[in-house]
Amino acid sequence: QVQLAESGGGLVQAGGSLRLSCLASGRTERMTVMGWFRQAPGKEREIVAARRVNGGGAFYSDAGKGRFIISRENAKKVVDLQMNSLTPEDTAVYYCSAKLLGRGDNFFGQGTQVTVSS
């Protein structure tokens, strides 16, 4: 298993930016994909962005495309999410995720709250 610890959430005004960071520990050598999900009140958890650990392009959902950038530092086992031009609709708990080799499900961290005020 892996353990994921998020940081960087908080309160920001609409139009502002936040950078989330996730540090992975445990069986990190088995990670194949790292990414970010979010869950707004009353809504299902949705993917925002993801990257393969061993290279390749990034995936962005419509929610993050054009405004969010996912980056990784493999040596430090860190994946970041730079979020720009935030709107109140981006208010949610953001979860770091990881897929492991041979498993179809995601591991998630505890989440970090992002609140965007209008």
C-alpha positions as CSV (number, residue, x, y, z in Angstrom):
1,Q,0.0,0.0,0.0
2,V,0.9,3.6,-0.2
3,Q,0.2,6.5,2.1
4,L,-0.6,9.9,0.6
5,A,-0.4,13.2,2.5
6,E,-1.8,16.4,0.9
7,S,-1.0,20.0,1.8
8,G,-1.7,23.5,0.4
9,G,-5.4,23.9,0.6
10,G,-7.1,27.0,2.0
11,L,-9.3,30.0,1.3
12,V,-8.7,32.1,-1.8
13,Q,-10.7,34.7,-3.6
14,A,-12.2,34.1,-7.1
15,G,-9.6,34.5,-9.7
16,G,-6.7,33.6,-7.4
17,S,-4.4,30.6,-7.4
18,L,-3.4,27.8,-5.1
19,R,-0.8,25.1,-5.2
20,L,-1.6,21.7,-3.7
21,S,1.2,19.2,-2.9
22,C,1.1,15.5,-2.2
23,L,3.8,13.4,-0.7
24,A,3.7,9.6,-1.2
25,S,5.2,7.0,1.1
26,G,5.1,3.2,1.5
27,R,5.2,1.0,-1.6
28,T,5.8,3.9,-3.9
29,E,7.9,1.8,-6.3
30,R,4.6,0.1,-7.4
31,M,2.9,3.4,-8.2
32,T,1.9,3.7,-11.9
33,V,-0.3,6.8,-11.9
34,M,-0.7,9.7,-9.5
35,G,-3.4,12.3,-9.7
36,W,-5.9,14.5,-8.0
37,F,-9.6,14.1,-7.4
38,R,-12.1,16.5,-5.8
39,Q,-15.5,16.2,-4.1
40,A,-17.8,19.1,-3.7
41,P,-20.6,19.1,-1.1
42,G,-23.5,16.9,-2.3
43,K,-21.6,15.7,-5.4
44,E,-19.6,12.6,-6.3
45,R,-15.8,12.5,-6.2
46,E,-14.4,13.4,-9.7
47,I,-11.0,13.2,-11.2
48,V,-9.3,16.5,-11.9
49,A,-5.9,15.6,-13.3
50,A,-3.5,12.6,-13.4
51,R,0.0,11.7,-14.7
52,R,1.9,8.5,-15.2
53,V,4.8,8.1,-12.8
54,N,7.1,6.9,-15.5
55,G,6.6,9.6,-18.0
56,G,4.0,10.4,-20.6
57,G,1.5,13.2,-20.9
58,A,-0.9,14.5,-18.3
59,F,-4.7,13.9,-18.3
60,Y,-7.0,16.7,-17.4
61,S,-10.8,16.5,-16.9
62,D,-12.9,19.4,-18.2
63,A,-12.9,20.8,-14.7
64,G,-9.1,21.3,-14.8
65,K,-8.3,21.7,-18.5
66,G,-6.7,25.1,-19.3
67,R,-6.5,26.2,-15.6
68,F,-4.8,23.5,-13.7
69,I,-1.3,22.0,-14.1
70,I,-0.2,18.7,-12.6
71,S,3.5,18.1,-12.1
72,R,5.6,15.4,-10.4
73,E,9.0,15.0,-8.8
74,N,9.6,11.3,-8.8
75,A,12.8,11.5,-6.7
76,K,10.8,13.2,-4.0
77,K,7.7,11.1,-4.6
78,V,5.7,14.3,-4.9
79,V,2.9,15.4,-7.2
80,D,1.6,18.9,-7.2
81,L,-1.5,20.6,-8.6
82,Q,-1.2,24.3,-9.6
83,M,-4.7,25.7,-9.8
84,N,-5.2,29.1,-11.5
85,S,-8.2,31.3,-12.2
86,L,-10.2,29.6,-9.4
87,T,-13.9,30.1,-9.2
88,P,-16.4,29.3,-6.4
89,E,-17.3,26.1,-8.4
90,D,-13.8,24.8,-7.6
91,T,-14.7,24.7,-3.9
92,A,-14.2,21.1,-2.8
93,V,-12.1,18.7,-0.8
94,Y,-9.2,17.8,-3.0
95,Y,-7.7,14.3,-2.8
96,C,-4.4,13.0,-3.9
97,S,-4.6,9.6,-5.6
98,A,-2.3,6.8,-6.7
99,K,-2.8,3.6,-8.7
100,L,-0.5,0.7,-8.0
101,L,0.7,-2.0,-10.4
102,G,-1.7,-4.8,-10.6
103,R,-4.6,-3.0,-8.9
104,G,-7.5,-1.2,-10.6
105,D,-8.6,0.9,-7.7
106,N,-7.1,4.2,-6.4
107,F,-5.5,4.9,-3.1
108,F,-6.5,8.3,-1.6
109,G,-5.1,10.7,0.9
110,Q,-7.2,12.3,3.6
111,G,-7.9,15.3,1.5
112,T,-7.4,19.1,1.8
113,Q,-10.1,21.7,1.7
114,V,-10.1,24.3,-1.0
115,T,-12.6,27.2,-0.6
116,V,-13.0,29.9,-3.2
117,S,-14.9,33.0,-2.2
118,S,-16.8,35.1,-4.7
